[in-house]
Each structure stands twice: as C-alpha cells, then as structure tokens.
Amino acid sequence: MYRLFAWYNIFSILSIDVVIGAVVGNLFFAQCSGVSVSFFSLLSLGCTVWIIYTADHLLDVVHLNHRASTERHLFHQRYFKELIQWMLIIAGVDCVLLFFLPEDTVLQGLALGCLVALYLVFQSKFKIAKEFSVALLYVAGVVIPVSSITEFSKIDFVVVSAYFILAFINLVFFSFMEKESDIKDNHTSIATILNERVIAWILMTLLALVVALCIILFAEFEKRIPSLILLAMAISLFLVMHFRNHLHKRYRMLADAVFLIPIIALL
C-alpha cells in the first residue's frame, strides 16, 4: 500500500492524474452528448494538458532563488532541464497528432492555445482571477473535442457548468491550503488576497450551486447518471475539504482523484 501511495504521489507531482482526469472528463461529456471522440483527440488532449500544467509549474520556479516550499514545485525545480526536454518531445508528438484531428477541433484548440499562452505569459497579473482563469481554460480544453464535433444542448451546458464550478472549487481549495508556501515563494493566489472566512464562504456557496445544478439535471432533464456523478464529485470534494487537517499532504491527490469519478459512468 505504501509503495502504491508513493507511485501515485509521483503521478500527482507530474500532473499525470490531472491528465487522466481530463481524458475521463472528456469521455464523460462525450457520453452525455451522445457522440464518440477519437483516440487521437484523447491523446492530443492528454499531451496538451500535461504540457500546460508542467509549463505552469516550471514558470512558478524559474525565477526562484531559494528552495521551493512545496514538494511539487521542488520536484520541478530539481528536474527543470529534464522536464523541459520531455515537454519538447511531447509537444512534437502533439503537433503530429494535429494531422489526425477534425478541422474544427484543431481550429478551436489553436484558439484556446493562444489564450493559454497569454495566461502563461501574464499569469502573475491575474491575481484574484488566477484560479477562475485556470479552471475556465482547463474545462474549455476538456470540452473542445466534443463541442467541436456537435452542438451543445441545454443539458450539456448544465453539465459543463457544474463541472467547471467543481474545477474552480478544487483550485480555490488548493490555494487555501498552500497559502503560506505561496507567500514564501512570492506567488499570488485568491487565498493570499482574501481572508479565510471569505474563502470558506465561497467554497460552500459554490458547492451548494453544484448541488442545485445536479437537482436540475435530475428533476428537470431526467439525467440521472450525470447528476449522480456530479453530486458524488461534489460530496467527495466536500469530504476532502472537511477532513483536510487529517489528510496532510494527501489532500491534493484525493481532491484531484475526485475528477476520476466520472469513469463510473463509462463502465
């Protein structure tokens, strides 16, 4: 069990669990929309998400003149050159995959890529909007392989909205937990600007909003499986946040693992 935890910890540090969560989320949206996404689209999505998350972490440590304060940033600081090399390799693979994707998927992906590039360049300027921007870009990337091949319905919009809010909650929670290390490393986040009481109110309000959207899906649209999956994700995130002081460093792994829950709908 300890060895399994150690391996999963490495996967989490490298954002591989986030990549898997993005692919699972995309398959979940595809199922809700009644479409099929190609293997190449899923592979491109995984490559792109990993590149973006890794680039973001590397940018966090590139100007640090001291030892990074978190295990994740310390890993990226220690293996900076190696990760740059892997990013270039995977970026090359991603470029080749573009030739196997639908035209609209490529165009929407390139447009989103420009927005991501702007975020990475100006991320230090986002301040309080950083977590919102990251959640929006992440969910947009997860949705594009589906939205580019079909028209979204009201049901799809509700599902994506609930998923986006959950992603935003996740990022705000991480900022809350890593406030001290962010201050030490001179990183700006929503938690370094707003006090803990306001952050707690935001998290609980957003969780209540997700529950309300789940009720709408279940009662208004009779979408039982999507509503129950999203509700399970909301409850799981709440439990991780509630027992955060007992989880120590595992809170991030467990919170990211919440986005693997939609795999149940794919079985």
Backbone hydrogen bonds in HBPLUS format (Angstrom, degrees):
<---DONOR---> <-ACCEPTOR-->    atom                        ^
c    i                          cat <-CA-CA->   ^        H-A-AA   ^      H-
h    n   atom  resd res      DA  || num        DHA   H-A  angle D-A-AA Bond
n    s   type  num  typ     dist DA aas  dist angle  dist       angle   num
A0005-PHE N   A0001-MET O   2.92 MM   4  6.20 156.7  1.98 148.9 155.0     1
A0006-ALA N   A0002-TYR O   2.88 MM   4  6.16 151.3  1.96 145.8 154.2     2
A0007-TRP N   A0003-ARG O   2.96 MM   4  6.24 157.6  2.01 150.0 154.8     3
A0008-TYR N   A0004-LEU O   2.97 MM   4  6.20 161.6  2.00 149.2 154.7     4
A0009-ASN N   A0005-PHE O   2.83 MM   4  6.00 142.7  1.96 142.2 153.0     5
A0010-ILE N   A0006-ALA O   3.16 MM   4  6.49 148.4  2.27 142.0 148.9     6
A0011-PHE N   A0007-TRP O   2.98 MM   4  6.34 158.0  2.03 149.1 155.5     7
A0012-SER N   A0008-TYR O   2.84 MM   4  6.07 149.7  1.93 143.6 152.0     8
A0013-ILE N   A0009-ASN O   2.92 MM   4  6.17 157.6  1.97 146.8 152.5     9
A0014-LEU N   A0010-ILE O   2.97 MM   4  6.18 153.5  2.04 149.1 155.9    10
A0016-ILE N   A0011-PHE O   2.82 MM   5  5.05 142.4  1.96 160.8 158.1    11
A0015-SER N   A0012-SER O   3.00 MM   3  4.89 157.4  2.06 102.5 109.1    12
A0019-VAL N   A0015-SER O   3.10 MM   4  6.44 150.0  2.19 142.4 150.3    13
A0020-ILE N   A0016-ILE O   2.97 MM   4  6.27 162.8  2.00 150.8 154.2    14
A0021-GLY N   A0017-ASP O   2.92 MM   4  6.04 154.4  1.98 139.3 147.1    15
A0022-ALA N   A0018-VAL O   2.88 MM   4  6.13 145.6  2.00 143.7 152.6    16
A0023-VAL N   A0019-VAL O   3.05 MM   4  6.40 157.5  2.10 150.7 156.0    17
A0024-VAL N   A0020-ILE O   2.89 MM   4  6.12 164.3  1.92 153.7 158.3    18
A0025-GLY N   A0021-GLY O   2.84 MM   4  5.95 155.1  1.90 142.1 149.6    19
A0026-ASN N   A0022-ALA O   2.92 MM   4  6.14 151.0  2.01 143.5 151.1    20
A0027-LEU N   A0023-VAL O   3.00 MM   4  6.30 159.0  2.05 150.2 155.3    21
A0028-PHE N   A0024-VAL O   2.91 MM   4  6.12 146.4  2.03 144.7 154.8    22
A0029-PHE N   A0025-GLY O   2.94 MM   4  6.24 157.4  1.99 149.7 154.6    23
A0030-ALA N   A0026-ASN O   2.89 MM   4  6.11 157.0  1.94 147.8 154.9    24
A0031-GLN N   A0027-LEU O   2.95 MM   4  6.14 152.3  2.03 141.3 148.1    25
A0032-CYS N   A0028-PHE O   3.01 MM   4  6.28 157.2  2.06 146.4 152.8    26
A0033-SER N   A0029-PHE O   2.92 MM   4  6.14 143.9  2.05 145.6 155.5    27
A0034-GLY N   A0030-ALA O   2.89 MM   4  5.96 113.9  2.34 135.6 152.0    28
A0035-VAL N   A0030-ALA O   2.96 MM   5  5.18 161.0  2.00 148.8 150.4    29
A0034-GLY N   A0031-GLN O   3.20 MM   3  4.98 146.4  2.32  93.9 103.8    30
A0042-LEU N   A0038-SER O   3.18 MM   4  6.55 157.2  2.24 148.8 154.6    31
A0043-LEU N   A0039-PHE O   2.90 MM   4  6.13 158.7  1.94 151.1 157.3    32
A0044-SER N   A0040-PHE O   2.90 MM   4  6.01 158.5  1.94 144.3 150.2    33
A0045-LEU N   A0041-SER O   2.92 MM   4  6.06 154.5  1.99 143.0 150.3    34
A0046-GLY N   A0042-LEU O   2.96 MM   4  6.21 162.2  2.00 149.0 153.2    35
A0047-CYS N   A0043-LEU O   2.98 MM   4  6.23 164.0  2.01 150.3 154.4    36
A0048-THR N   A0044-SER O   2.90 MM   4  6.03 164.3  1.93 150.6 155.2    37
A0049-VAL N   A0045-LEU O   2.92 MM   4  6.08 167.6  1.93 156.6 159.7    38
A0050-TRP N   A0046-GLY O   3.08 MM   4  6.21 162.9  2.11 147.9 152.7    39
A0051-ILE N   A0047-CYS O   3.00 MM   4  6.20 161.0  2.04 150.0 155.3    40
A0052-ILE N   A0048-THR O   2.98 MM   4  6.19 164.9  2.01 153.9 157.5    41
A0053-TYR N   A0049-VAL O   2.99 MM   4  6.14 173.0  1.99 155.5 157.5    42
A0054-THR N   A0050-TRP O   2.91 MM   4  5.92 161.8  1.94 149.1 154.9    43
A0055-ALA N   A0051-ILE O   2.86 MM   4  5.91 159.3  1.90 146.1 152.5    44
A0056-ASP N   A0052-ILE O   2.94 MM   4  6.10 154.5  2.00 146.4 153.5    45
A0057-HIS N   A0053-TYR O   3.06 MM   4  6.33 157.0  2.12 146.1 151.3    46
A0058-LEU N   A0054-THR O   2.90 MM   4  6.12 157.6  1.95 151.7 158.4    47
A0059-LEU N   A0055-ALA O   2.90 MM   4  6.07 152.6  1.98 147.2 154.3    48
A0060-ASP N   A0056-ASP O   3.14 MM   4  6.37 137.3  2.33 135.7 146.8    49
A0061-VAL N   A0058-LEU O   3.18 MM   3  5.36 135.3  2.39  98.0 109.2    50
A0062-VAL N   A0058-LEU O   2.96 MM   4  5.94 131.0  2.20 147.1 160.2    51
A0064-LEU N   A0061-VAL O   3.07 MM   3  5.14 160.1  2.11 107.8 114.1    52
A0074-LEU N   A0070-THR O   2.83 MM   4  5.95 152.7  1.90 151.4 160.3    53
A0075-PHE N   A0071-GLU O   3.01 MM   4  6.14 152.3  2.09 143.1 149.2    54
A0076-HIS N   A0072-ARG O   3.18 MM   4  6.52 160.8  2.22 146.5 151.2    55
A0077-GLN N   A0073-HIS O   2.83 MM   4  5.97 142.7  1.97 141.5 152.5    56
A0078-ARG N   A0074-LEU O   2.87 MM   4  6.03 153.1  1.94 145.9 152.7    57
A0079-TYR N   A0075-PHE O   2.95 MM   4  6.10 158.0  2.00 151.3 156.9    58
A0083-LEU N   A0079-TYR O   2.97 MM   4  6.10 159.8  2.01 156.5 162.1    59
A0084-ILE N   A0080-PHE O   3.02 MM   4  6.26 150.4  2.11 148.2 156.7    60
A0085-GLN N   A0081-LYS O   3.07 MM   4  6.35 155.1  2.13 147.0 153.1    61
A0086-TRP N   A0082-GLU O   3.02 MM   4  6.36 157.3  2.08 147.0 152.9    62
A0087-MET N   A0083-LEU O   2.86 MM   4  6.03 150.4  1.94 144.3 152.9    63
A0088-LEU N   A0084-ILE O   3.05 MM   4  6.35 152.9  2.13 147.4 153.6    64
A0089-ILE N   A0085-GLN O   3.10 MM   4  6.40 155.2  2.16 146.9 153.6    65
A0090-ILE N   A0086-TRP O   2.93 MM   4  6.11 170.7  1.94 154.6 156.7    66
A0091-ALA N   A0087-MET O   2.80 MM   4  5.86 148.6  1.90 142.6 152.3    67
A0092-GLY N   A0088-LEU O   3.01 MM   4  6.18 146.5  2.13 138.3 146.5    68
A0093-VAL N   A0089-ILE O   3.07 MM   4  6.47 152.4  2.15 144.8 152.2    69
A0094-ASP N   A0090-ILE O   2.86 MM   4  6.08 156.1  1.92 146.5 153.3    70
A0095-CYS N   A0091-ALA O   2.96 MM   4  6.21 148.4  2.06 143.5 151.3    71
A0096-VAL N   A0092-GLY O   3.18 MM   4  6.49 152.6  2.26 145.3 151.8    72
A0097-LEU N   A0093-VAL O   3.02 MM   4  6.33 151.1  2.11 147.3 155.8    73
A0098-LEU N   A0095-CYS O   3.27 MM   3  5.36 141.0  2.43  96.7 107.1    74
A0099-PHE N   A0096-VAL O   3.20 MM   3  5.97 154.1  2.28 118.7 123.7    75
A0100-PHE N   A0097-LEU O   2.89 MM   3  5.38 161.6  1.93 117.3 123.5    76
A0101-LEU N   A0098-LEU O   3.35 MM   3  5.35 169.9  2.36 106.5 108.4    77
A0105-THR N   A0102-PRO O   3.09 MM   3  5.25 120.1  2.46 100.5 115.4    78
A0106-VAL N   A0102-PRO O   3.07 MM   4  6.43 155.3  2.14 154.5 161.5    79
A0107-LEU N   A0103-GLU O   2.94 MM   4  6.25 163.6  1.97 155.5 159.7    80
A0108-GLN N   A0104-ASP O   2.94 MM   4  6.03 169.5  1.95 149.1 152.3    81
A0109-GLY N   A0105-THR O   2.87 MM   4  5.83 149.3  1.96 138.9 148.6    82
A0110-LEU N   A0106-VAL O   2.82 MM   4  6.01 154.7  1.89 150.0 156.1    83
A0111-ALA N   A0107-LEU O   3.03 MM   4  6.25 155.5  2.09 145.3 152.0    84
A0112-LEU N   A0108-GLN O   2.96 MM   4  6.20 158.6  2.01 145.4 151.2    85
A0113-GLY N   A0109-GLY O   2.77 MM   4  5.97 146.6  1.88 141.4 152.1    86
A0114-CYS N   A0110-LEU O   3.02 MM   4  6.32 144.6  2.15 144.1 151.3    87
A0115-LEU N   A0111-ALA O   3.32 MM   4  6.71 152.2  2.40 141.6 148.3    88
A0116-VAL N   A0112-LEU O   2.87 MM   4  6.20 154.5  1.94 152.6 160.4    89
A0117-ALA N   A0113-GLY O   2.89 MM   4  6.10 156.0  1.95 145.4 151.9    90
A0118-LEU N   A0114-CYS O   3.04 MM   4  6.30 154.5  2.10 143.6 150.0    91
A0119-TYR N   A0115-LEU O   2.94 MM   4  6.24 151.7  2.02 143.5 151.6    92
A0120-LEU N   A0116-VAL O   2.88 MM   4  6.21 162.5  1.91 156.2 159.9    93
A0121-VAL N   A0117-ALA O   3.01 MM   4  6.22 151.9  2.09 146.9 154.3    94
A0122-PHE N   A0118-LEU O   2.93 MM   4  6.04 158.5  1.97 148.9 154.7    95
A0123-GLN N   A0119-TYR O   2.68 MM   4  5.10  99.6  2.32 150.0 160.9    96
A0125-LYS N   A0122-PHE O   2.87 MM   3  5.46 155.0  1.93 119.7 127.8    97
A0126-PHE N   A0123-GLN O   3.19 MM   3  5.40 156.1  2.25 106.2 113.2    98
A0129-ALA N   A0126-PHE O   3.01 MM   3  5.29 159.5  2.05 137.0 131.1    99
A0130-LYS N   A0127-LYS O   3.22 MM   3  5.54 166.8  2.24 115.0 117.3   100
A0133-SER N   A0129-ALA O   2.89 MM   4  6.01 160.9  1.92 155.7 161.0   101
A0134-VAL N   A0130-LYS O   2.96 MM   4  6.21 163.5  1.99 156.7 160.8   102
A0135-ALA N   A0131-GLU O   3.01 MM   4  6.11 164.2  2.04 146.9 151.4   103
A0136-LEU N   A0132-PHE O   2.97 MM   4  6.11 157.4  2.02 146.7 153.2   104
A0137-LEU N   A0133-SER O   2.94 MM   4  6.14 164.0  1.97 152.8 156.6   105
A0138-TYR N   A0134-VAL O   2.88 MM   4  5.96 159.4  1.92 149.5 155.8   106
A0139-VAL N   A0135-ALA O   2.98 MM   4  6.09 172.3  1.99 150.9 153.0   107
A0140-ALA N   A0136-LEU O   2.97 MM   4  6.02 155.4  2.03 143.1 150.8   108
A0141-GLY N   A0137-LEU O   3.00 MM   4  6.15 154.6  2.06 143.1 149.4   109
A0142-VAL N   A0138-TYR O   3.01 MM   4  6.32 151.9  2.09 147.1 155.3   110
A0143-VAL N   A0139-VAL O   2.92 MM   4  6.07 147.1  2.03 147.2 155.9   111
A0144-ILE N   A0140-ALA O   2.97 MM   4  6.02 149.5  2.07 150.1 156.8   112
A0146-VAL N   A0143-VAL O   2.81 MM   3  5.51 146.9  1.92 126.2 136.3   113
A0147-SER N   A0143-VAL O   2.87 MM   4  5.94 166.0  1.89 149.7 153.9   114
A0148-SER N   A0144-ILE O   2.92 MM   4  5.58 152.0  2.00 150.0 152.7   115
A0149-ILE N   A0146-VAL O   3.08 MM   3  5.59 162.6  2.11 115.8 121.4   116
A0157-PHE N   A0153-SER O   3.05 MM   4  6.33 154.4  2.12 146.3 153.2   117
A0158-VAL N   A0154-LYS O   3.05 MM   4  6.35 152.9  2.13 146.5 152.7   118
A0159-VAL N   A0155-ILE O   2.98 MM   4  6.29 163.2  2.01 155.2 159.7   119
A0160-VAL N   A0156-ASP O   2.89 MM   4  6.07 169.5  1.90 155.2 157.9   120
A0161-SER N   A0157-PHE O   2.90 MM   4  5.97 153.2  1.97 142.0 150.0   121
A0162-ALA N   A0158-VAL O   3.00 MM   4  6.21 162.0  2.03 150.4 154.1   122
A0163-TYR N   A0159-VAL O   3.00 MM   4  6.21 158.4  2.04 148.3 154.8   123
A0164-PHE N   A0160-VAL O   2.83 MM   4  6.00 155.8  1.88 148.7 155.2   124
A0165-ILE N   A0161-SER O   3.01 MM   4  6.25 160.5  2.05 148.5 153.3   125
A0166-LEU N   A0162-ALA O   3.05 MM   4  6.30 154.9  2.11 145.7 152.3   126
A0167-ALA N   A0163-TYR O   2.99 MM   4  6.28 153.4  2.06 147.2 154.4   127
A0168-PHE N   A0164-PHE O   2.88 MM   4  6.16 155.7  1.94 151.9 159.0   128
A0169-ILE N   A0165-ILE O   2.83 MM   4  6.07 158.3  1.88 149.9 155.9   129
A0170-ASN N   A0166-LEU O   2.99 MM   4  6.18 158.7  2.03 145.3 150.8   130
A0171-LEU N   A0167-ALA O   3.14 MM   4  6.44 157.0  2.20 146.2 151.0   131
A0172-VAL N   A0168-PHE O   2.94 MM   4  6.19 159.6  1.98 154.7 160.5   132
A0173-PHE N   A0169-ILE O   2.86 MM   4  6.02 158.8  1.91 153.2 159.3   133
A0174-PHE N   A0170-ASN O   3.02 MM   4  6.30 155.5  2.08 145.0 151.4   134
A0175-SER N   A0171-LEU O   3.00 MM   4  6.23 156.6  2.06 144.1 150.4   135
A0176-PHE N   A0172-VAL O   2.91 MM   4  6.16 150.7  2.00 145.6 153.9   136
A0177-MET N   A0173-PHE O   2.95 MM   4  6.24 155.5  2.01 150.9 156.9   137
A0178-GLU N   A0174-PHE O   2.91 MM   4  6.02 140.8  2.06 145.9 156.7   138
A0182-ASP N   A0178-GLU O   2.91 MM   4  6.08 152.5  1.99 152.9 161.5   139
A0183-ILE N   A0179-LYS O   3.01 MM   4  6.28 152.2  2.09 148.9 156.1   140
A0184-LYS N   A0180-GLU O   3.02 MM   4  6.31 157.0  2.08 146.9 153.1   141
A0185-ASP N   A0181-SER O   2.95 MM   4  6.12 153.1  2.02 145.1 151.9   142
A0187-HIS N   A0182-ASP O   2.67 MM   5  4.71 168.2  1.69 148.1 148.9   143
A0186-ASN N   A0183-ILE O   3.22 MM   3  4.95 158.8  2.26  97.7 103.4   144
A0192-THR N   A0189-SER O   3.15 MM   3  5.32 138.9  2.33 100.4 111.4   145
A0193-ILE N   A0190-ILE O   3.31 MM   3  5.35 152.9  2.38  98.1 106.0   146
A0194-LEU N   A0190-ILE O   2.96 MM   4  6.10 170.3  1.97 156.6 159.1   147
A0199-ILE N   A0195-ASN O   3.12 MM   4  6.43 160.9  2.16 153.3 159.2   148
A0200-ALA N   A0196-GLU O   2.91 MM   4  6.10 162.5  1.94 151.6 155.9   149
A0201-TRP N   A0197-ARG O   3.02 MM   4  6.23 154.7  2.08 143.0 149.9   150
A0202-ILE N   A0198-VAL O   2.91 MM   4  6.17 156.6  1.96 150.2 156.6   151
A0203-LEU N   A0199-ILE O   2.96 MM   4  6.22 163.1  1.99 154.3 158.2   152
A0204-MET N   A0200-ALA O   3.04 MM   4  6.23 167.1  2.05 151.9 154.9   153
A0205-THR N   A0201-TRP O   2.96 MM   4  6.02 157.4  2.01 147.6 154.2   154
A0206-LEU N   A0202-ILE O   2.96 MM   4  6.11 160.7  2.00 151.1 156.1   155
A0207-LEU N   A0203-LEU O   3.00 MM   4  6.19 155.2  2.06 146.3 153.3   156
A0208-ALA N   A0204-MET O   3.02 MM   4  6.20 155.1  2.08 143.0 149.4   157
A0209-LEU N   A0205-THR O   2.99 MM   4  6.27 145.6  2.11 141.3 151.0   158
A0210-VAL N   A0206-LEU O   2.98 MM   4  6.31 151.1  2.07 147.4 154.4   159
A0211-VAL N   A0207-LEU O   3.04 MM   4  6.36 158.8  2.09 149.1 154.5   160
A0212-ALA N   A0208-ALA O   2.98 MM   4  6.24 152.5  2.05 143.3 150.9   161
A0213-LEU N   A0209-LEU O   2.97 MM   4  6.28 153.5  2.04 147.2 153.9   162
A0214-CYS N   A0210-VAL O   2.91 MM   4  6.20 149.7  2.00 148.0 156.9   163
A0215-ILE N   A0211-VAL O   2.97 MM   4  6.27 150.0  2.07 146.7 154.6   164
A0216-ILE N   A0212-ALA O   3.01 MM   4  6.33 152.0  2.09 145.0 152.7   165
A0217-LEU N   A0213-LEU O   2.93 MM   4  6.22 159.4  1.98 148.0 153.1   166
A0218-PHE N   A0214-CYS O   2.95 MM   4  6.15 155.7  2.01 145.6 152.2   167
A0219-ALA N   A0215-ILE O   2.79 MM   4  5.85 172.1  1.79 155.3 158.0   168
A0220-GLU N   A0216-ILE O   2.79 MM   4  5.12 142.2  1.93 130.8 143.4   169
A0221-PHE N   A0216-ILE O   3.33 MM   5  6.86 146.5  2.45 150.6 158.7   170
A0223-LYS N   A0217-LEU O   2.84 MM   6  5.35 170.5  1.85 146.6 144.4   171
A0227-SER N   A0223-LYS O   3.20 MM   4  6.15 156.4  2.26 142.2 149.4   172
A0228-LEU N   A0224-ARG O   2.90 MM   4  6.02 158.5  1.95 152.1 157.9   173
A0229-ILE N   A0225-ILE O   2.91 MM   4  6.06 158.5  1.95 156.6 162.8   174
A0230-LEU N   A0226-PRO O   2.99 MM   4  6.13 170.5  2.00 151.7 154.0   175
A0231-LEU N   A0227-SER O   2.93 MM   4  6.02 150.0  2.02 140.0 149.2   176
A0232-ALA N   A0228-LEU O   2.87 MM   4  6.00 152.7  1.95 141.9 149.1   177
A0233-MET N   A0229-ILE O   3.00 MM   4  6.31 148.6  2.10 145.0 153.9   178
A0234-ALA N   A0230-LEU O   2.96 MM   4  6.24 155.1  2.03 145.2 151.6   179
A0235-ILE N   A0231-LEU O   2.92 MM   4  6.16 164.6  1.94 154.2 157.8   180
A0236-SER N   A0232-ALA O   2.93 MM   4  6.00 156.9  1.99 142.3 149.2   181
A0237-LEU N   A0233-MET O   2.94 MM   4  6.14 158.2  1.99 147.9 153.4   182
A0238-PHE N   A0234-ALA O   2.97 MM   4  6.19 155.7  2.02 145.6 152.7   183
A0239-LEU N   A0235-ILE O   2.94 MM   4  6.23 155.6  2.00 148.7 154.9   184
A0240-VAL N   A0236-SER O   2.98 MM   4  6.26 157.7  2.03 148.9 154.9   185
A0241-MET N   A0237-LEU O   2.95 MM   4  6.18 161.6  1.98 150.5 155.4   186
A0242-HIS N   A0238-PHE O   2.80 MM   4  5.99 154.3  1.86 148.5 156.5   187
A0243-PHE N   A0239-LEU O   2.95 MM   4  6.05 159.5  2.00 150.0 154.1   188
A0244-ARG N   A0241-MET O   3.43 MM   3  5.01 163.3  2.46 101.0 101.2   189
A0246-HIS N   A0243-PHE O   2.96 MM   3  5.51 151.5  2.04 117.3 126.1   190
A0247-LEU N   A0244-ARG O   3.22 MM   3  5.19 148.9  2.32  98.5 107.7   191
A0250-ARG N   A0247-LEU O   2.96 MM   3  5.28 152.3  2.04 137.6 133.8   192
A0254-LEU N   A0250-ARG O   2.99 MM   4  6.18 168.4  2.00 163.7 166.8   193
A0255-ALA N   A0251-TYR O   2.91 MM   4  5.98 155.0  1.97 143.7 151.1   194
A0256-ASP N   A0252-ARG O   2.94 MM   4  6.07 161.0  1.98 149.4 154.2   195
A0257-ALA N   A0253-MET O   2.89 MM   4  6.01 142.8  2.03 137.9 149.2   196
A0258-VAL N   A0255-ALA O   3.28 MM   3  5.34 144.8  2.41  95.9 105.7   197
A0259-PHE N   A0256-ASP O   3.12 MM   3  5.82 152.3  2.19 115.3 121.3   198
A0260-LEU N   A0257-ALA O   2.91 MM   3  5.30 159.2  1.95 116.1 119.5   199
A0261-ILE N   A0258-VAL O   3.14 MM   3  5.56 162.8  2.17 110.7 116.1   200
A0263-ILE N   A0260-LEU O   3.05 MM   3  5.83 163.1  2.08 122.6 128.1   201
A0264-ILE N   A0261-ILE O   2.98 MM   3  5.99 171.8  1.98 133.6 135.4   202
A0265-ALA N   A0262-PRO O   2.97 MM   3  5.49 136.3  2.17 111.1 121.1   203
A0266-LEU N   A0263-ILE O   3.01 MM   3  5.08 145.2  2.13 100.1 110.9   204
A0267-LEU N   A0264-ILE O   3.37 MM   3  5.51 159.1  2.42 103.2 109.0   205
